[in-house]
Amino acid sequence: MKNGWLRKTATMTTAMICAAGLARAGDWPQWGGNDPGRNMVSTETGLPASFDAQGGALENVRWMTPLGGHIYGNPTVADGRVFVGTDDKLLSDDARFRRTQGGMVWCLEEATGKMLWRLVVPERSAARLPAGTLYGQQYNGTCSSAAVVGKRAFLVTTACEVVCLDVNGQADGNDGPFKDEARYMAGEGQPPVTLGPRDADIIWMCDMVEQLGVCPHDVASCSPLVDGRILYTQTCNGVDKPHKVCLRPDAPSFIAMDTETGRVIATDTEGIGRTMWHCAWSPPSLGVVRGRKLVFFGGPDGICYAFEALKSVPEKPVHFKKVWQYDCVPPKYRQPEGKPFDYYIGDKRKKNSTNKNDGTFLGPSEIISTPVFHNGRVYVTIGQDPAHGRGRGLLHCIDATKTGDITRSGRVWTYDAIERTISSVAIADGLLYAVDLAGRVHCLNVKTGKPHWVYETHAESWASPLVADGKLFVKTSKRLHVFALGKELKPLAEINIGSPSSPIAANGTLFVSSARSLYAVRKGARLASPPAEPEPAKR
């Protein structure tokens, strides 16, 4: 790792984030850390290459906190606090709540892992969803990463709501305008709970189903991007149970909100609800291109879009101004047999599926990963919900300086030796690291897209790779793999800790989760008596 390059990059990105009012330089305050381009690179140093995740005393482990039956959320760290989303498996430790089959958001003390407060998100009943919806929020819990700005944290709940939370919870009182936490967290049809200092404090809430007419699919998940007073997010609008049509085709797929009030201030007008394959889940990113700030989002129609970022909060809602669009799904993927293709035929679970789940299946995919902006280019992959199965993917490098339909003119290079993926990429020292659903790690030349090496982990991966301290951290369903950065393949360690969530680094510590617990990993630390993990959640 070239420390000079890292320091320069860190100074530039931290300046952009600090200007927007986010957290300290060593924090990881939102998905992508201190880089609004969402490049998964940290400037932290002194991180251990390995640690103990099982057994008695745990070497290089600062603390370990059991959080639930499964952890899909990626942690964020800001101002001495850690935020992470889980299921509600541990609600049994609080007699006020029934198990709601919804999700939770935890706020932990960064130094100790001690719980400061929790947000309980009850299951959204079928009566509060459009008829024909396929929605199973209980399977994943809270998947959104919180974006923390000063004393506020923003995220998308499992009930398809954008919420603004007080980072102090109820410990400093119930701030408004939202005052109905006692009823909300109790769940539908239940009497209000008695609030305590370890409960969440909701400042405002936007119910995207009721207020925007959205129909979520499977689960609501998008990690918001905050730029000053403006929040950007996908809406999680999706298709019906048979995977045929979007039930709410005219609902927006991409919005901007006022972080102070929760008011929706901008929406897209692309008609994505009429062309989407599955659901809008991809977290947006942001970058400055030739002096103009652009926001990028990956569409459930397989198209990557660039809009002009809002310069201020408008008095009345506006429509985004599109700068360019790039179709990431070539015709041979969209119509592999030369005719319109039934998206659901490619689901490995169907009896008549032509997908053998070996990675060779050719069919359409959407964008679930984050488009990563880096040095004037956007890097984006295509994939599907992992439950649908493996298939051929594609990684694109796009020239962000173009305008209009830039599917051809904006193509710098493509890499087709990658399978479907829902992971974002990490770029450092002229190298790009990507991970596909099958668990293959790809190291490419960032300028040309030519591979230097590919490594087979033999386990499914949903997580995005992390570059930190001269190392590459890659999470699979079974292990955390650690590599030395560089053009030559140099595995350093494998730790038996697997889950769908991504590792992050903040303030000299690596934060990484197992299926049910969050670990704070620090060189030289030793956890003498790790707590017991909860029993696995029943799926």
SULDA-V231517 format. One record per helix or strand of 2 or more residues. SS is the DSSP state (~ for helix, > for strand). FROM is the first residue (numbers start at 0). TO is the last residue. If there is no record, write none. Layout:
# SULDA-V231517
SS,FROM,TO
SS,FROM,TO
This chain:
# SULDA-V231517
~,2,18
>,57,65
>,75,77
>,80,85
~,88,92
>,102,108
>,114,120
~,125,127
~,136,138
>,146,148
>,151,155
>,160,165
~,168,171
~,180,185
>,201,206
~,207,211
>,224,226
>,229,233
>,236,238
>,253,257
>,263,266
~,271,273
>,284,288
>,291,297
>,302,307
>,317,318
>,321,326
~,330,333
~,342,345
>,371,373
>,376,380
~,385,387
>,394,398
>,403,404
>,410,414
>,425,427
>,430,434
>,439,444
>,450,455
>,465,467
>,470,474
>,479,483
>,490,494
>,503,505
>,508,512
>,516,526
